[in-house]
């Protein structure tokens, strides 16, 4: 095996078998967010993302979280975009790194308290 070529098991698949394009984009985003120590879960309604190190607002949401969806954006000619749980557009679905930066900013622990200290 050559040093400059990844092993077959290390290479990213060109597509995720059995997933729609939007679901594959969410799965790719989830892999990147997981690498940044966020907890992710791909569901039929979107990508749930949680920061276990940041306290949430209440007992129902003990840690900061958001649900990211991927769908066509009418104002951009129907291209796939990521949206937050409020329905606001984040970035085009091809811009995974920009979306990671946005999600990390959104779920950042700004008050310095740990999630174990309780909710706000």
N, C-alpha and C positions, 0 to 999 in steps of 0.2 A: 504494500500500500504506500502511496506517495504521501509525503508530508503535507503537500499543498492541496490535497483533495480530501474532503471529509469522508468518513466511513459512511456506508449506505444508511446505517441506523441514525447517523447524525444529520443527514440531509433533510431539509424540510420538504414535505410532500407538496407536489404541485396542486393537489386538491385533497379535500377531506372526503373520503368515500361516504356516499349517502347523504351528504349535507347540501343544502342549497348554497348559492354563492353568498348570500347574506349570513347564513349560519357559519360558513367557513371563515368569513371575515371576523365574526364574533369569536370563533374558536382561536383564530390567530391572535386577536387582541388579548384574549384570555391568557394565552401562553406568555405573551410579553408582560402582562400585568402580574402574573404569577412569579415571573423572574424578578419582579420588583417587590416581592414579599407581600403582595395583596392576595386576599383569598377570593377566588373566582368560582362561579358555578354557572355553566351553560345550561339554560333551561329552554323550554319551548316558547317562553315569552321574552327571552333576552339573556343578557349576561349579567348576573348578580356579582357585584364587586364590593368587598368589605375591607376596611382597614382595621384590623384587630388591635392596633396600637392607639386608636383615637376614639375617645368617648363619643357616643351618639347623643341624641336629644332626649331620650325618654326610655322607659322600660321596654317598649315595643321595638325600639331601635337602639340597643345598648352600645353599638359601635357605628362609626360613620360608614355609610353605604350608599350605593346608587345602582340602578339597573340601566344598562346600556342596551339599546336596540339598534338594529341595522335595517334600513328600509330606503326605498327610493325617495328622493327629495324633489318635489315638483318644481321648486324654484331653480333647480339646477338641472333641468331637463330629464329628470328621472334617474340620475346617477345615484348609486348607493351612498348613503351617509350614515354616520353614527349619531344617535340622539340620546340625551339623558332621560331620566325618569319623568321629567316635566315636559318632555317633547321638544326641547330646544336642540337645534342642530349643534353638533360638536365639530366634526371635520368630515371630509370625504372618507369613505371606507378604505381607500387605498393608503391613507396617511396614518398608519398604525402608530408610529413614533409620536406624532403630534397628538394623537388621541391619548396615548400613555401619559404624556406631559399634562394634558388637561385633566385626566382622571386623578393623577397623583396630586395635582393642585387642589382639586375639588375635595379630595378625601384626606388632605393633610391635617395633622394634629397641630392646630395653631395655638392652643392654650397650654401646651406642655403637660397636661394631665394624661395619665394612662387610662385606658378603658377599664382597667381593674379598679380604679378609684371611684367608679360610678358614673352615672349619666349627669348631664348638665342640669 
